[in-house]
Amino acid sequence: MFLRAYPSARALVILYIMILHIWVFFILFTYRPEIH
C-alpha cells in the first residue's frame, strides 16, 4: 500500500485534507448571498 510504504506521504495527504476542509469552511462562512 502506498500510504503504508510512505508515512510522510500519509502526513501530506492528511495535511491536504485539513487545508481543503478549512478552505471550504472559509468560503461557506464568508459567502454572503444577496437577499432580495
N, C-alpha and C positions, 0 to 999 in steps of 0.2 A: 504494500500500500504506500502511496506517495507520501501522505502526511505522516505515516509512521516512520518512514525512512528519513524524513527531513523534519525534525522538530521545529527548526527555525521557520520553515515554510508554514507549518501549522500556526505558529505565533503570528506570522504575517497575515494569514487568512483571517484569524480572529480579529486582528487589528483592523483589517479592511472592512470586515462586517460591522465592527463597532463604529468606524468612521461613517460608513454608509447609513447606519441607523441614526446617528447624530445628525447627519446631513438631511435626512428625510424628516426627522422631527423638527429641525430648524426651519425647513420650508413650510411644514404644516402650521407651526406656531407663528410664523412671521407673515404668512399669507393672509391678507385681509380681502375677502371677496366684496365686490360692490353690492350694496343693498339698495334696491330701488323699490 
